[in-house]
Amino acid sequence: MTGRFISAVALYGPKADPVRDFLINVQALIRERVGDSFRPYSLEQIHATLIALNGVPDPESGTIVNEYLLEHTGAGLGMDLPRAMSLLAAHLTPALQVRIGGHSPDQAVPFTSRGQHLYERAFSVQGNAFVLVGWPVMALTGPGRPLDKLRRDMNAANVLHRYHRSDADVDDDFYLVVGHHTGAPAAALAQAARAVRGRLATGPIDLDIGIREVKIVAADTHTLAPPLFVGDIPADEAILRGLMASAGPPAVY
């Protein structure tokens, strides 16, 4: 069973500088290498998913449960949306500082991400998606993993992060899809990756991700466009449950 795409996301909607200028520059670098095969996201659509809140009715009880929790554990535990909103607010106050870029290929880094050096992981082509990744400054400068902790603590609301399939899994990535391609040649994709990584290596962009920068967004596609609902934290529980209960068949994309 697949429900609607409902997530707590950062930076969704209109962007102000320096974020706006940064994203425009990244998309321009991709377009120059990939050409008409590039399908950029609109600036308003670009976002970073903190935690997915997809909910579906439990087949046996009808209770709204977290889709990933049900899929990976079989547990039909009711999703506690008020608790989820409280956890988000607590973890985003004060704001979470995130850094994208600033890593050169020969630089020693405090950790790897998915087995990759941060220079490579900061921008990559994943399938047909162009993906930027940043990390909390706390993780880059010390032992903390605040974004991973936010995601892990959501278990208290019966919400399972999709990349926490085991207790040992760590996901402290702050990732943004900036667009897709439609069958671009491998050489062009490699050139785009080198260009964006080179730009990121020249200097980072630092972001403050607080409660005002995060929205709860619902849509029928994973791109979150067009949205069915956009709300601040805490989002209206009745609206979210209504969207979860009335979800149609799986979206095709």
Order of alpha helices (4+ residues) and beta strands (2+ residues): beta-alpha-beta-beta-beta-beta-alpha-alpha-beta-alpha-beta-beta-alpha-alpha-beta-alpha-beta-beta-beta-alpha
